[in-house]
Structures are given as C-alpha cells and as structure tokens.
C-alpha cells in the first residue's frame, strides 16, 4: 500500500496533482463499473445456480446480497462518475477559463501600457517640434525686430529728408512720424505729435463748404484706414493748428496696403491751396495725383529701357519687355466708373510687383497698360514669367463697393537685344502683339519671334509704305474736315478738324486705320503728317475768303512722328514759309500716346509754340495730365465720346466731367466734347460749360477738303 501512495505522489509531482486525481478517478470508475457488471451478470445467472442444487431460501439470500451489492456499487459508480466529471471536465474548464481571463487581463494591460507609451512618445515628439518651432520663431522675431529697427531708422531718415509737409499715420489712427514742415503747420514739436491721434494734432474742416467750421472732418483719416484703396483720397480742407491758426490746404491721403490687402497705415500729404483750387470737388481731383505719379513712372521706364537697349548693343546681351494689357478695364470703367478702373489697375500692378520680386521691374504706364522689364533674361524666361503673371492676374478679384472686379491680361513678350532699333520700335511691336491678342479674345501670352508670320507682317508693312509714297505726290491723297462748334453764346468762330484719306486703286478713300499702323511700325508717319500740314495750308491759302469764318484748324499728328529728329524742324519751316498765320493751326495728339512719349512731345511743343501754333490733346478720358499740359502749353482738351455718353447717364460721371471742365479752366485750357449725336447731349454739354462740341448732330462734313 505504501508503494502505491509513493507512486501517486511521484506522479502528482511529475504530472501535476489534478492530472493524477483525474487518472485515479477514471481507474476507480473502471473498477467499479467492472464489479457492477460482474454482479449483474451473477444476478442473472442465479437460476442456473438453482439448478445445481441450492434451496429456495439460499437462493433468495444470494439474490438479496447480489442486489444490495449491485445497488451499492451503482451508488459508488455514480459517485466516481461525478468525481471523474468534476475533476476531469468541470475543473479543467474552469481552470482554463481562469487562465484565459488572466491572460486576457494581462494582454489588455500590456496593450494599454503600449498605447500609453506611444502617446507619450508622440507627445514627446510634438514637444520637441514645438520647442524647435519656438526657437525658430524667436530667431525670426529677432530678425523682424532688426528689420523693424532698420525700417524705423530708414523711415525717420526719409521723413527728415522729405521737405514737403507729410504725416505718417499707423493703422490705429495715431501719428507715427511727421516732417519738419508738417510740424510747423501743426504748430507743435515732433515729440508732442508722435503717438497722438491725428484729429488731436490737426483739426480739419470741409474746405468745399461756405462755413467750413460747421463741417468737421475728424474721421477723414479713419475712413481712409477702414476702406483702404490704392488710389489717394483727395480732400480740400481748412485746418486749425495748435495755435488756432486757420489755413486752407489740400489733403492727399494714401493707404499703405500690405501684400495680403490689409491696411498698415496711411500717408497724409498737405499741400497749400492756391486761390480757388482748394474749393474744387476733391473726389475728382484724384486724377491729378494719378497722372502726376504716372508721368514720373513713364519717365523712369523710358530711362530704364533706353539703358537696357544700350547694354544689349554694347555687350550683346538679351533682355525682355513684358507689355501687359488688362482686357476688361474699359468695360469696368463704363460699368463702375473711372475710379474703379484706376483702383483695379493699381492693385494689379501691385500684384505684378509682388510676383516679380527681384526678377524684374514693374511700371504702371496707363489706365490699362503695365510694363515689366526683365534685365538679363532669356526669351524663354520671359515667356514663363509672362504666363505666371497672366494666371495670377486672372485669378485675382478686387472688392469695389460690394462688387468683385476681375480682369484677364494679354501679355506680349518682346526681346531687347542688339537688333532692337530703339524704344519706339520695341513698344510698337509690343503694342501690336497685345492688340492682336485682344482681337483674338485676350487672356493669352505671345512672344515676338522671327517666324514666317512675323516676316510676312514686315513685308506687308513695306508694301503699305510703297503703296502710300506715290499717292502722296500724284493727287490720290486727300483730306476732309468736320466743324467744331462753340457752345457759349457770342463765343469765337467755329473751328475745323481735318482728316487724312488716301485713294485706293478702285477709287475708295481709305482711312488712316488701314495704313497708319504699318507706317507707325516703320516710323514713317512723319511724311503723311507733313503732307497733311502742307495740303491744308495750301487749301487755306486758296480758300482764304471762306476760311475767314473759321478760327482754328486742327490737324491729327501721330506721336511716332515726334521720334524723327528732323520732323520738328520740317514742321517749323513749313509753318514759317506759309502765308497762313501759324496761330490758326493746332496740332492734335492722342493723349495716351503723347504721355508715353512725353519728352518728345514737349520738345515738339517748345519748337512750334514760338510760331503761335497751338497744341491739343485728343481722346482724353477721366484724367487731366496737368504736368504734361503745363510743360507743353496745351490749349485744347478733347474728351472721348465714351466720357460724354457716360456723363449723360451717370450723375457721378457728370459731376466728374464738370470738375474736369473746371480744372481745365483753371489751367486756361479750352474743352471740346466729341461724339455729340443728339440735342439732349448738346444742351447738357452747354449746361456743364464745355467750350466746344463736335459730332454728326452739328456737322458731318466741313468746308475744307481737297
């Protein structure tokens, strides 16, 4: 028995107590089942035993013993079965379940720890990135502080060097700096003014009112800051300084706009008002400032492109001109007014400067023209830059009084190299290209390359030149005229404007639009202009008696003629050799083209003015180039027919035209309304005070023609 116990202990130690218990239970169960089977078999064999001689009583006793023994064994068998099931099935399942739960619990804890570790790792990485960003931001902040210090020093130096009265205002409406002359006007020191609200230093009132002090303009600067615009805001004011001294002045307030379109401040320029000039309706006076600034820009552009042409010839290097035409500016001007168009052009020019960066120089040349000079750049680089600028312009929208203004751009890319004949030729090629793009729908880039089409156009230009030369001498060149009628009662006599016509082989009289572009590209317009001058003078001599009823004869000249070195002298000698007084002749130039060739235009005026001949600017729109008018001694301004039509349908444009007429009167310049087609327009021009009118309602064909 001892060895059985030892064996069971060894088995339990080796295989585990649970497994040994299960094995013992199964063994006892098998033994019990065998005994029960044996006794059951014995019970069924009792009758056979009786046959061998057992008595009835003994047989009954044997049956009772076998039955009882079988019942006990069955109970024991059930007990061992329960034990076997409990230890063999239930307990292993329960143990397995407990182990699975424990394992699952261990796994969940491990996963939670792993997730926590990953989260901590991510937070650590984010903290490291944040610390690195903090370091970089601190470096940038130090750099920005350095830039701010240098910018403040530069602004201070510029303000100190600027002699005219000017005040710099921050975005909060407080004075940042002001010039010495502005301090004198304000009646206080610079230290006392800096940091103060503008209205606290300079008290301003509406100078256009009869009683200015009843109309304060305390919020004028604040309005310019709240509604920033690239256009300067002009206002006639009466200002009171710290000593309560009253003086009249003109304020020019220009917003300083960053590249995101936010207002960073404003500059306030103060100009003393002269006589009645300070009483003009100043919202229109922006045109004076715009034209003055644009005239300076054109001069800078002219100097720079001449320099690039010289460098190209000396060093055989190539540069590029990008000539940008904003396609829908005229439509925007018609729909939203002139100021909307000017604002749009200014913003687009600012966008071009931002996109160019250090690669080129941007010049705002006219209401719908922007020039870009790319020094030392190939034609391919110019094409790429032009395409980027075209896309940038097309995608930009400018807010204007609740509307969103947008335009597309036609961009011409013209090389500037050793073969360039000069500024006029380069600009002529560029203008031809953008006009061709516009005619094809606009919003495209074209490059001036020596291809077959380019050579074909040059051949066509030569053909037009050879076509017109003989006609100017064999009687097939003509001119017609149209009357220009004075509108004031008792005014001077009417005038005439003459137009060139050239007879074709089939007898049709062609207008200059057919052949003049070719002559302009070849710089041969001078011969046509001189022919018209001589022919008109000769006809005036022949029709002397009839011409007594007219005051002045206007002749249309091309600005490209002014680039001919001998043209001015020929005009002078033609006037001097004629019996017709030169004072009866007035030379008329397109205002926009004359502004592009301002120096040549002024030289021409200096030569012919001593003879008494007059100068007129044609096709003027919503601006007055006062500097050009003063320099050239312009005597007449002819307003484009679109200006007249808009003035008939828009009160603001009508007020703008009235101001232009008033400003022209202050400059001693007479005004002409072109394209007058009905009596209502004629009466309105007379009411506004326009001096002359021209159009089909007055006269279709004048007296003078040949």
C-alpha positions in Angstrom: 0.0 0.0 0.0 2.9 2.3 0.8 4.3 1.9 -2.7 1.0 2.9 -4.2 1.0 6.1 -2.2 4.6 6.9 -3.1 3.8 6.2 -6.7 0.9 8.5 -6.7 3.0 11.3 -5.0 5.7 10.9 -7.7 3.1 11.0 -10.4 1.5 14.1 -8.9 4.9 15.8 -8.6 5.7 15.0 -12.2 2.4 15.4 -14.0 0.5 17.5 -11.5 -2.0 16.7 -8.8 -5.0 17.5 -11.0 -4.0 15.1 -13.7 -3.2 12.3 -11.2 -6.6 12.8 -9.5 -8.3 12.5 -12.8 -6.4 9.3 -13.6 -7.2 7.7 -10.2 -10.8 8.7 -10.6 -11.1 7.2 -14.0 -9.3 4.0 -12.7 -11.7 3.6 -9.7 -14.6 4.3 -12.1 -13.5 1.5 -14.3 -13.1 -0.9 -11.4 -16.5 0.0 -10.0 -18.0 -0.5 -13.4 -16.4 -3.9 -13.7 -17.7 -5.1 -10.4 -21.2 -3.8 -11.2 -21.0 -5.7 -14.5 -19.8 -8.8 -12.8 -22.5 -8.7 -10.1 -25.2 -8.0 -12.7 -24.0 -11.0 -14.6 -24.1 -13.1 -11.4 -27.6 -11.9 -10.6 -28.8 -13.2 -14.0 -27.1 -16.4 -13.5 -28.9 -17.3 -10.2 -31.5 -19.6 -11.9 -28.8 -21.6 -13.3 -27.2 -21.9 -9.8 -30.5 -23.1 -8.5 -30.5 -25.9 -11.0 -27.2 -27.2 -9.4 -28.9 -27.8 -6.0 -29.4 -24.6 -4.0 -32.5 -24.4 -1.9 -35.0 -21.7 -2.3 -34.1 -19.9 0.9 -30.4 -19.8 0.0 -31.3 -18.6 -3.5 -33.4 -15.8 -2.0 -30.5 -14.8 0.2 -28.0 -14.8 -2.6 -30.3 -12.7 -4.7 -30.7 -10.2 -1.8 -26.9 -9.9 -1.3 -26.2 -9.5 -5.0 -29.0 -6.9 -5.3 -27.7 -4.9 -2.4 -24.1 -5.2 -3.5 -25.2 -4.1 -7.0 -27.1 -1.1 -5.6 -24.0 0.0 -3.5 -21.8 -0.4 -6.5 -24.1 1.7 -8.6 -24.1 4.4 -6.0 -20.3 4.2 -5.8 -20.2 4.2 -9.6 -22.3 7.3 -9.7 -20.0 8.9 -7.1 -16.9 8.0 -9.0 -18.6 9.3 -12.2 -19.4 12.6 -10.6 -15.8 12.8 -9.3 -14.4 12.0 -12.7 -16.7 14.5 -14.4 -15.9 17.2 -11.8 -12.2 16.7 -11.8 -11.9 15.7 -15.4 -14.2 18.1 -17.1 -15.5 20.9 -14.9 -12.4 21.8 -13.0 -10.2 21.8 -16.2 -12.7 24.0 -18.0 -12.9 26.4 -15.0 -9.1 26.4 -14.7 -8.8 27.1 -18.5 -11.3 29.9 -18.2 -9.4 31.5 -15.3 -6.2 31.2 -17.2 -7.8 32.8 -20.3 -9.3 35.6 -18.2 -5.9 36.2 -16.5 -4.1 36.1 -19.9 -6.7 38.5 -21.4 -6.3 40.8 -18.5 -2.5 40.7 -18.9 -2.9 41.4 -22.6 -5.2 44.4 -22.1 -2.8 45.8 -19.5 0.1 45.3 -21.9 -1.8 46.9 -24.8 -2.9 49.8 -22.5 0.7 50.3 -21.5 1.9 50.1 -25.1 -0.7 52.8 -26.1 0.3 54.9 -23.2 3.9 54.6 -24.3 3.1 55.5 -27.9 1.0 58.5 -26.7 3.9 59.7 -24.5 6.3 59.2 -27.4 4.0 61.2 -29.7 3.7 63.9 -27.1 7.4 64.0 -26.6 7.9 64.4 -30.4 5.3 67.2 -30.6 7.0 68.9 -27.7 10.4 68.7 -29.4 8.8 70.1 -32.6 7.1 72.9 -30.6 10.4 73.7 -28.9 12.2 73.8 -32.3 9.4 76.0 -33.7 9.7 78.2 -30.7 13.5 78.5 -31.3 12.9 79.3 -35.0 10.1 81.8 -34.1 12.5 83.5 -31.6 15.1 83.8 -34.3 12.6 85.2 -36.8 11.3 87.5 -34.1 14.9 88.8 -33.5 15.3 89.2 -37.3 12.0 91.0 -37.6 12.9 93.3 -34.7 16.2 94.0 -36.5 14.2 94.8 -39.7 11.8 96.9 -37.7 14.6 98.9 -36.2 16.2 99.4 -39.6 12.9 100.3 -41.1 12.2 102.8 -38.4 15.6 104.3 -38.9 15.0 104.4 -42.7 11.5 106.0 -42.2 13.0 108.5 -39.9 15.8 109.4 -42.3 13.3 109.7 -45.2 10.9 111.8 -43.2 13.9 114.0 -42.2 14.9 114.4 -45.8 11.4 115.0 -47.1 10.8 118.7 -47.3 7.1 118.8 -48.1 4.5 118.6 -45.3 3.7 114.9 -44.7 2.3 112.9 -41.8 2.6 109.1 -41.3 -0.3 107.5 -39.6 -0.4 104.0 -38.2 -3.3 101.5 -38.6 -4.7 102.7 -35.3 -5.0 106.3 -36.5 -2.2 107.6 -34.4 0.7 109.6 -35.8 3.9 107.6 -36.3 6.0 110.4 -37.7 5.8 113.7 -39.5 8.1 116.0 -41.4 9.5 119.3 -40.1 7.3 121.3 -42.3 4.3 119.3 -41.1 5.3 120.2 -37.5 5.3 123.9 -38.5 1.8 123.6 -39.9 0.6 121.7 -36.8 2.2 124.2 -34.5 3.8 121.6 -32.3 7.0 119.6 -31.9 7.6 116.2 -33.4 7.8 114.7 -29.9 4.5 116.1 -28.9 2.7 114.9 -32.1 4.1 111.3 -32.3 1.7 108.8 -30.7 -1.3 111.2 -30.6 -4.5 110.7 -32.6 -4.4 112.6 -35.9 -7.5 114.6 -35.1 -6.0 115.7 -31.8 -3.0 117.3 -33.5 -4.7 118.7 -36.7 -8.3 119.8 -36.6 -9.6 119.8 -40.1 -12.9 121.0 -41.7 -14.5 120.7 -45.1 -12.9 123.3 -47.3 -15.6 123.0 -50.0 -18.3 124.4 -47.7 -19.2 128.1 -47.3 -18.9 127.7 -43.5 -16.1 125.1 -43.0 -16.1 125.1 -39.2 -19.7 123.7 -39.2 -18.4 120.7 -41.1 -15.6 118.9 -39.2 -13.7 116.1 -40.9 -12.5 114.3 -37.7 -13.0 110.9 -39.3 -11.4 111.6 -42.6 -8.2 109.6 -41.9 -10.1 106.9 -40.1 -12.2 106.4 -43.2 -9.1 106.0 -45.3 -7.8 103.4 -42.9 -11.1 101.5 -42.7 -11.6 101.4 -46.5 -8.1 101.1 -47.9 -7.5 101.9 -51.5 -4.5 102.1 -53.8 -5.8 105.4 -55.0 -5.1 108.5 -53.0 -8.1 110.2 -51.3 -8.0 114.0 -52.0 -9.9 116.5 -49.9 -9.9 120.3 -49.7 -9.7 121.2 -46.1 -9.5 124.1 -43.7 -7.2 123.2 -40.8 -6.6 124.6 -37.4 -3.2 124.1 -35.7 -2.4 124.1 -32.0 -2.3 127.9 -32.1 -5.8 128.0 -33.6 -4.5 129.5 -36.8 -6.7 128.7 -39.8 -5.3 127.9 -43.2 -6.6 126.3 -46.4 -4.9 123.1 -47.8 -5.4 120.1 -49.9 -5.0 116.7 -48.1 -3.8 113.7 -50.2 -4.4 110.6 -48.1 -2.9 107.3 -49.5 -3.4 104.0 -47.7 -0.4 101.8 -47.2 -1.6 98.3 -48.1 0.4 95.1 -47.5 0.5 92.1 -49.8 -2.4 90.5 -48.1 -4.6 93.5 -48.8 -4.6 94.8 -45.2 -4.1 98.4 -44.3 -0.9 99.0 -42.5 -1.3 102.8 -42.2 -1.5 105.9 -44.4 0.5 108.9 -45.6 -1.1 112.3 -45.4 0.4 114.9 -47.6 -0.5 118.5 -47.1 -0.4 121.0 -49.9 -1.3 124.7 -49.6 -4.4 125.5 -51.5 -4.0 128.2 -54.2 -6.8 130.6 -54.8 -9.9 128.7 -56.0 -8.1 125.4 -56.4 -8.8 124.5 -52.9 -12.6 124.7 -53.5 -12.7 122.1 -56.2 -14.8 118.9 -55.6 -11.9 116.8 -54.5 -13.2 113.3 -55.1 -12.5 114.1 -58.8 -9.1 115.6 -58.1 -7.6 112.2 -57.7 -7.0 112.3 -61.4 -4.4 115.0 -60.9 -2.4 112.9 -58.5 -2.7 109.7 -60.5 -1.4 111.4 -63.7 1.4 113.2 -61.8 2.6 109.9 -60.4 2.1 108.0 -63.7 4.1 110.7 -65.5 7.1 110.0 -63.2 6.7 106.3 -63.8 6.8 106.7 -67.6 9.9 108.8 -67.4 11.6 106.1 -65.2 10.5 103.4 -67.6 11.8 105.4 -70.6 15.2 105.9 -69.0 15.5 102.2 -68.0 14.5 100.7 -71.3 17.0 103.0 -73.1 19.7 101.8 -70.7 18.8 98.2 -71.4 18.9 98.8 -75.2 22.4 100.4 -74.8 23.6 97.5 -72.7 22.2 95.0 -75.2 24.1 96.7 -78.1 27.4 97.0 -76.1 27.6 93.6 -74.5 25.3 91.6 -76.9 23.1 90.5 -74.1 19.4 89.9 -74.2 16.6 91.4 -72.0 12.8 91.2 -72.2 9.9 93.5 -72.2 6.5 92.2 -70.9 3.8 94.5 -72.2 0.6 93.8 -70.3 -2.8 94.9 -71.5 -5.7 94.5 -69.0 -8.5 93.3 -71.2 -11.7 94.4 -69.5 -10.7 97.8 -68.0 -12.8 99.8 -70.4 -15.9 97.7 -69.6 -15.2 98.1 -65.8 -14.8 101.9 -66.3 -18.2 102.0 -68.1 -20.0 99.9 -65.5 -18.4 101.0 -62.2 -16.8 104.3 -63.1 -13.3 105.6 -63.7 -12.1 105.3 -60.1 -13.0 101.6 -60.1 -10.8 101.1 -63.2 -7.9 103.0 -61.6 -8.2 101.0 -58.4 -8.1 97.8 -60.3 -5.0 98.8 -62.3 -3.2 99.9 -59.2 -4.0 96.6 -57.4 -2.9 94.5 -60.4 0.3 96.5 -60.7 0.9 95.8 -57.0 0.2 92.1 -57.6 2.7 92.0 -60.5 5.4 93.6 -58.3 4.8 91.0 -55.6 5.1 88.1 -58.0 8.1 89.5 -59.8 10.2 90.1 -56.6 13.8 90.6 -57.6 13.4 89.2 -61.1 12.2 92.4 -62.8 10.8 95.9 -62.6 7.1 96.9 -62.9 5.8 100.2 -64.3 2.2 101.3 -64.4 2.1 103.1 -67.8 -1.6 103.9 -68.4 -5.1 103.0 -67.3 -4.9 99.6 -68.9 -1.2 99.1 -69.6 1.5 97.7 -67.3 5.1 97.3 -68.4 7.7 94.8 -67.0 11.4 94.9 -67.7 13.4 91.7 -67.2 17.0 92.6 -67.3 19.5 89.9 -68.5 16.7 87.3 -69.0 16.3 85.0 -72.0 13.1 84.9 -74.1 12.1 81.6 -72.6 12.4 83.0 -69.1 10.3 86.0 -70.2 7.6 83.6 -71.6 7.5 81.7 -68.3 7.2 84.8 -66.2 4.6 86.2 -68.5 2.4 83.1 -68.2 2.7 83.1 -64.4 1.7 86.8 -64.3 -1.2 86.2 -66.6 -2.5 83.4 -64.4 -2.1 85.5 -61.3 -4.0 88.4 -62.7 -6.8 86.2 -64.0 -7.2 84.6 -60.5 -7.2 87.9 -58.5 -10.5 89.6 -57.6 -10.7 93.2 -56.2 -13.5 94.3 -54.0 -15.2 97.5 -55.0 -18.4 98.9 -53.4 -19.9 95.4 -52.9 -18.8 94.1 -56.3 -15.9 91.8 -57.1 -13.8 93.1 -60.0 -11.6 90.9 -62.1 -9.8 91.1 -65.4 -7.7 89.0 -67.7 -4.4 90.0 -69.3 -3.0 90.0 -72.8 0.8 89.8 -72.5 3.3 90.5 -75.2 6.9 89.2 -74.7 9.4 91.3 -76.8 13.2 90.7 -76.7 15.5 93.6 -76.2 18.8 92.7 -77.9 21.4 94.1 -80.2 18.9 94.1 -83.1 16.4 96.4 -81.3 16.1 99.6 -83.3 15.1 101.7 -80.2 12.4 102.2 -77.6 9.8 103.3 -80.1 10.3 100.1 -82.2 10.2 97.8 -79.2 7.0 99.5 -77.8 5.4 99.4 -81.3 6.0 95.7 -81.6 4.6 95.1 -78.1 1.5 97.2 -78.7 0.8 95.3 -82.0 1.1 92.0 -80.2 -1.3 92.9 -77.4 -3.8 94.3 -79.8 -3.6 91.1 -81.8 -4.1 89.0 -78.7 -7.1 91.2 -77.7 -8.6 90.8 -81.2 -8.3 87.0 -80.7 -10.2 87.1 -77.4 -7.4 88.2 -75.0 -6.1 86.3 -71.9 -3.0 84.9 -73.6 0.7 85.3 -74.0 2.5 85.9 -77.3 6.2 86.1 -78.0 7.8 88.2 -80.7 9.8 85.7 -82.6 11.2 85.9 -86.1 8.8 83.4 -87.7 7.2 83.4 -91.1 4.1 85.3 -89.8 6.4 88.0 -88.3 8.4 88.3 -91.6 5.1 88.4 -93.5 3.9 91.3 -91.5 7.1 93.2 -92.1 6.7 92.5 -95.8 3.1 93.8 -95.6 4.3 96.9 -93.8 6.8 97.6 -96.6 4.0 97.1 -99.1 1.9 99.7 -97.4 4.8 102.1 -97.4 5.4 101.6 -101.1 1.7 101.9 -101.7 1.3 105.3 -100.0 4.5 107.0 -101.2 3.4 107.7 -104.8 -0.1 108.6 -103.7 1.1 111.5 -101.6 2.5 113.1 -104.7 0.2 112.2 -107.5 -3.1 113.6 -106.3 -4.6 110.5 -104.8 -4.1 111.7 -101.2 -7.0 113.8 -99.8 -8.3 115.3 -96.6 -11.8 116.1 -95.3 -12.9 118.2 -92.4 -15.6 118.4 -89.7 -16.7 121.5 -87.8 -16.1 122.1 -84.1 -18.8 124.5 -82.9 -18.6 126.8 -79.9 -21.3 126.3 -77.3 -21.2 129.7 -75.5 -23.4 132.5 -76.9 -21.3 135.1 -78.5 -18.1 133.0 -78.4 -15.4 132.8 -81.1 -15.9 131.4 -84.5 -16.2 127.7 -85.2 -13.1 125.6 -86.0 -12.4 122.7 -88.3 -10.6 119.3 -87.8 -9.0 117.7 -90.9 -8.7 114.0 -91.5 -6.4 112.2 -94.0 -7.8 110.0 -96.7 -5.9 108.1 -99.4 -7.4 106.8 -102.6 -7.0 103.1 -103.4 -6.8 101.7 -106.9 -10.5 101.1 -107.1 -11.2 104.8 -106.1 -12.2 104.1 -102.5 -10.9 106.6 -99.9 -9.1 104.6 -97.2 -9.0 105.9 -93.6 -5.6 106.0 -91.7 -6.6 102.9 -89.8 -5.7 100.9 -92.9 -2.2 102.0 -93.4 -1.1 104.1 -90.4 -0.2 101.1 -88.1 2.3 99.9 -90.7 3.8 103.4 -91.0 4.0 103.6 -87.2 5.9 100.3 -87.0 8.3 101.6 -89.7 8.5 105.0 -88.1 7.4 106.6 -91.4 4.3 108.6 -90.2 6.1 111.9 -90.5 5.8 112.0 -94.3 2.0 111.6 -94.0 1.7 114.2 -91.3 3.8 116.7 -93.2 1.7 116.1 -96.4 -1.5 116.9 -94.4 0.1 120.1 -93.0 1.3 121.4 -96.4 -2.0 120.4 -98.1 -4.2 122.1 -95.5 -2.0 125.3 -95.6 -2.2 125.4 -99.4 -6.0 124.9 -99.3 -6.4 127.6 -96.7 -4.5 130.0 -98.9 -6.8 129.1 -101.9 -9.9 129.4 -99.8 -8.8 132.5 -97.8 -12.2 134.2 -98.0 -14.2 131.2 -96.9 -11.7 130.4 -94.1 -12.4 133.8 -92.6 -15.4 132.3 -91.0 -13.3 129.8 -89.0 -11.0 130.2 -86.1 -8.6 127.2 -85.9 -7.8 124.2 -88.0 -6.9 121.0 -86.0 -4.5 118.5 -87.6 -4.1 115.0 -86.3 -0.5 114.1 -85.9 1.0 110.7 -84.9 3.2 110.7 -81.8 5.6 108.4 -83.6 6.4 111.3 -85.9 8.0 113.1 -83.0 10.7 110.4 -82.8 12.1 111.6 -86.2 14.9 114.0 -85.4 14.2 116.1 -88.5 10.4 116.2 -88.2 10.1 119.1 -85.7 12.3 121.3 -87.9 10.3 120.5 -91.0 7.1 121.4 -89.3 8.6 124.7 -88.1 9.9 125.6 -91.6 6.6 124.7 -93.2 4.7 127.0 -90.8 7.2 129.8 -91.3 7.1 129.6 -95.1 3.3 129.7 -95.3 1.3 132.9 -95.6 -1.3 131.4 -93.2 -0.7 132.6 -89.6 0.5 129.6 -87.5 -1.8 130.7 -84.8 -4.7 129.3 -86.9 -3.2 125.8 -86.8 -3.5 123.5 -83.8 -1.6 120.1 -83.7 -3.6 117.3 -82.1 -2.1 114.2 -80.5 -3.6 111.2 -78.8 -3.3 111.9 -75.1 -2.2 108.4 -74.0 0.4 108.1 -76.7 1.7 111.7 -76.1 2.1 110.7 -72.4 4.2 107.7 -73.4 6.5 109.9 -75.5 6.3 112.9 -73.1 9.8 114.2 -73.7 9.5 114.1 -77.5 6.0 115.7 -77.2 7.3 118.5 -75.1 10.3 119.1 -77.4 7.9 119.4 -80.4 5.7 121.9 -78.4 8.8 124.0 -77.5 9.7 124.3 -81.2 6.3 125.1 -82.6 4.9 127.2 -79.8 7.0 130.3 -80.7 5.3 130.4 -84.1 1.9 130.8 -82.4 0.6 127.3 -83.3 -1.5 125.5 -80.7 -1.3 122.1 -79.1 -4.3 119.9 -78.4 -4.8 116.5 -76.6 -7.3 114.2 -78.2 -9.2 111.1 -76.8 -8.9 112.3 -73.2 -10.9 110.3 -70.7 -11.2 110.7 -67.0 -7.9 112.3 -66.1 -6.1 115.5 -66.7 -2.3 115.2 -67.0 -1.7 118.7 -65.6 2.1 118.4 -65.7 2.1 117.5 -69.4 -0.4 120.3 -70.1 1.8 122.9 -68.3 5.0 121.7 -69.9 3.7 121.5 -73.4 1.4 124.6 -73.2 -1.7 122.6 -74.3 -4.5 124.8 -75.4 -7.3 122.3 -76.0 -8.5 119.1 -74.5 -10.9 116.9 -76.5 -12.9 114.5 -74.4 -13.5 111.0 -75.8 -17.1 110.2 -76.8 -17.3 107.5 -74.1 -16.9 110.2 -71.4 -19.7 112.2 -72.9 -22.0 109.2 -73.1 -21.4 108.2 -69.5 -21.9 111.7 -68.3 -25.4 111.6 -69.8 -26.4 108.5 -67.8 -24.5 108.7 -64.5 -24.7 111.6 -62.1 -21.2 110.9 -60.6 -19.6 110.8 -64.0 -21.5 114.0 -64.9 -20.0 115.6 -61.8 -16.6 114.3 -62.7 -16.9 115.8 -66.2 -17.9 119.1 -64.6 -14.8 119.0 -62.4 -12.6 118.2 -65.4 -14.0 121.2 -67.2 -13.4 123.4 -64.1 -9.9 122.2 -63.7 -9.2 122.8 -67.4 -10.5 126.4 -67.0 -8.0 126.9 -64.1 -5.2 125.7 -66.4 -6.5 128.1 -69.1 -7.3 125.1 -71.4 -10.5 125.0 -73.6 -12.5 121.8 -73.7 -14.2 120.0 -76.7 -16.9 117.3 -76.4 -16.5 114.7 -79.1 -19.2 112.3 -80.5 -22.2 114.6 -79.8 -25.1 112.9 -81.5 -28.3 114.5 -80.3 -29.8 117.7 -79.0 -30.1 116.5 -75.4 -26.3 115.8 -75.2 -25.6 119.2 -76.8 -27.7 121.0 -74.2 -26.1 119.1 -71.3 -22.6 120.0 -72.6 -23.7 123.6 -72.8 -25.0 123.5 -69.2 -21.8 121.9 -67.9 -19.8 124.6 -69.5 -17.9 122.7 -72.2 -16.5 125.2 -74.7 -16.9 123.4 -78.0 -18.8 120.4 -79.4 -18.1 118.1 -82.3 -20.3 115.4 -83.8 -22.8 114.4 -86.5 -25.6 116.4 -84.9 -23.6 119.6 -85.7 -21.8 118.9 -88.9 -20.9 115.8 -90.9 -18.6 117.4 -93.4 -16.8 120.7 -93.1 -16.0 123.2 -95.7 -12.3 122.5 -96.1 -11.4 119.4 -98.2 -9.1 118.5 -101.0 
